[in-house]
């Protein structure tokens, strides 16, 4: 069984609050299926999966009774998302949990009826996934983090570590609509603090090494690594390439540091996966995604 097709047993909630007997009886006899549409395979996503399952346990779920998770990974290749999303729809899953804008868009294109919970997304309003954060309107809800303030803090941190920096490189996959929007914010943000921004557009793993060579050749003093399926899947390679070229870098994900990277500033994805379990639970209890406001982070972690 491959990592992209591995199923996990998760538990159904033993709900402590009062529910109508009909709903309770339905939950007792139905085996719910959670589809997970992910950018990375199971192994590098273990911490987030563990947090999601922990969130279910905290809600009273008992693993192994009446929940199955169908895990599908695009392995860093966003072009695979439409087929994987369609596969989950054919399996008639009860909810689809996604990570990243391309996965959420693919899931939304694949179904208008199965609820979709975004464990993390960049700008669901700007990319047309939902109508608004307060009132999503269709079958998609979950969690979102806009990145404008994050880039400003990342630039500040890098300048503290590399005081004489002049040029800063942004490792972004510009085929990702969220990173396109982030570049429009990051470029003027860098210029506003006296830095020369340099775009390193990487769209597949073959682009990584040439991009870093370009950064060195053009004398970039540091790198900001954009969050995308490509950079998440190949974060270990990216960390090694940066170290070899003596390029300090910052990312938005803690896993970047866990892989040996210098610094991260952003959200803790594990916390968001734990919170995504709450959305799934509410949907299984009858809530409609259209009525569940999309949450945004209230704190960032260094």
N, C-alpha and C positions, 0 to 999 in steps of 0.2 A: 504494500500500500504506500503510495507516494505521499510526500508532505502536503502537496496541493490537494489531495483527495482524502485526507485523514479525517475521520469522524471522532468526536469526543462525546462521551456521556456526561451530561450535566443534570442537575437536579431540578425538579419542579418545586415551587414554593409551598411551604407549609405556612399559610398566611395567618398571622396572628390577629389581624383585624377581622371584623365580622364581614361576611360576604353572603349574597343570596345563595340559598342551597343549590339552586340550579347551576350557578356558576361554579360552586365548589365541587359539585358532582362532575361537571364537565372537565374541570382541571384534574380530577382524580383519575379519570379514565383515558384522557387524551395524552399521547406522547407528542410533545411540541418539538418542532425542529427549528433550530436557529441556523440560518445561513450566515457565514462570515466571509465577506469579500475583502481580501487583504492584499497588501502590496508585497509582503515578504512571506517566506515559508514559516513553518511552525517554530523551528528552533530559534531564529533570531527574534521571534515575537513572543517568546515564552513568558517574559515578565508581564506583558500586557494581557495575555491570555489568562495568566494566573490571577491578575487583578480583576478581570471580568468574572472569573469563576468565584473569586472571593466575594465580589459584590453580590453575586447570587446567594452565596452561603449566608451573608449578612442579612439577607432578606428572608432567610428561613428555608432556602432550597436545600434539598438533600441529594447529593450527587449520585447518579446511577439509577434513579427511579423512573423518571418520565421526561427527560430532556435529552435531545441529541443535537450536537453542533456539527454542521457540515462546513468544513473549512476549505476555502478555495483561495489560492494565492496566484497572483500574476507574476510572481518572481521578478518584480521590478520592471516588467514590460507592460505599460499601460494599455497597449493595443490588445492585450488579452482580456481585459475587463468585460467587454460586451459579451463574449462567448461564455465566460465564467458566470456572469450575472444571469444569462439565459438558462444556463444549466441549473442554477439554484431555483429559478422560477419553475422549471420543469419538475424539479424535485418537490414542488409545492411546500416549500418551507413556510413557516408561520411568520417569520420576521427575517430581515436581512440587516446585519450589522456591517458597516463599512468604515474604512479608514482612508482619508484623503478624498479630494474633490473628484479625480477621474473615476474612482470606484463608486462614489455616490451618484455621479452622472450616469454611469453605465447601469447601475441598479434602477435608477429612476426611468431610464429609457426602456428597461426590460419589463417593468411592471408598474401599473398605476393602482394596483389593489393591495399587494403585499406591503405591510408596513416596513419602512426603512429607518434605521437608527444610525446616525453618523457618530461613531466614536471620536472622530476628529475630522474637521473640514476647515478649509481656509476662509472662504467667503461665499457661503451658500446663497446669499441674496444676489451678489454681483455676478455669480456664474449661473443664475437662473434655476438653482435647485429648489429654492423655496421662495414664497412671496414676500415674507418678512420674518424677522427673528421672533417677534412676539406672536405672530399668527402665521405659521408655516403654510397652511392651506392645503396641500396635497397629502401624499402618503409618506412624507419625509420629515423627520425631526432629529434631535440629538444635540451635539455640541460643536461649537465653532470658535476659532481663534483668529482674529484679524491681526496682521503682523506689523503695522506701521510703528507702534511704540517699541516693539521688540527690536527692530533694526536700529533705532536710535540708541537703545541701551547697549546693543552689541557693538556698535561703533565706539561708544564711550568706553566700554571695557577694553577693546582692542587698543585704543589710543593710550589707555593707562599702562598697558603691558608693553606696547611698542611706541614710546613717546615720539619718535622721529619719523613715524610712518607718513608717507606721501601718497602712495597709491594703494587702493584696496580692491581686491578681486571678489566677485560674487559668483560662486559656482551654482548656477541655476539651470534647470531643465526648462527651456523656454517653450516647449510643446505643452507644458502644464499651464492652464489658464490662470491658476492662482499665482504661480511664480511670475507670469507675465505682469500681473497686477502688482506684485510685490516689487518687481524691478522698477516700475514706474514710481514707486514710493521710495525705494532704497537709493536710486541714483541721485535725486535731489537732496535726500537726507545726507548722503556722503559729501556732496558739494557744499552743503550748508555748514559743515564743520571743517572745511578746507581740505578735504580728501578728493583724490581723483578716482572715480569709480571705473572699474574694468569688468566687463561682463564676460564670463566663461560659460558659454552655452553648451551644455552637455546633454545629449539626448539618448545615448546608449553607453554601455560600459566601455566601448572602444574609444569614446571621446575623452575619457578621464585623463589618461596619461598625457596626451597632447595638450589638454587644457592646462594642466599643471606646468608643463614645459613652457607654455605661453606666459603663464603668470610669472615664472622666474625670468624669462627673457625680457619681459616688459617691467621687471623690477617691482612687482607687487610686494608690499610689506606684510600683508596678512590676507586671509581669505574668510569670507562668510559663506558657509555651506547651507544652501537652501534645502528645505525638507521636501522630499519627493520620493516616489517609489524607487527610483534609480539610486539615489544617494543612501536611502535606508537599506536597500538590499546589498549595496557594495560599500558600506561604511568602513569595514575593516581595511579594504583596499585603499580607500580614500585617506584614512588615518595614516597608513604606512607611506603613501605617496607624499603626504604633507610633511611627515617627519623626515623622510629622505631628503627633501628639498629645503628643510629648515623653515617651513612656512607656518607661522602661528595661525590658528583658525578657531572660529566659534561656530556652533550650530545651535538650533533650537531644541534638540532632543538630548536627553540625558544619556541615551544609548551611545551617542557619539563619544562621550567621555568614557563610558564603560568599555568601549572598544579601543581605548588608548588615546583618544583625542584630547586636546588641551583644555577646552572649556565649552560649556553649554549655557545658554540662557533662553528660557522659554517655559513652556508648560511641561508638566510631568504627565506623560501619556498614560502611565499606569493608573493615575488618579481618574483620568477621563474614561478609561475602560471600566473602572469600577462604577463610575457614574452612569455609563451606558447601560449597565445591568439594571439600574433603576428604571430607565426608560422602557426596557424590554419587559420588565415586571409590570409596569403600569399598562402597557399595551395588552399584555396577556390578561389583565384584569378588566379590560374593556375600554381603556382610553383610546382616543383617536389621535394619530400623529398630527393631524391638522390643528388640533387643540392644544398640543404640548409645545410650549415656547422653547426655542432653542437657547441653550445656555452658553455663556461666554466666560472665560477665566477671570477670576478676581485677583489672582496673584501669579507671579512668575517666579521661576526658580533658577538660581545660579548654580 
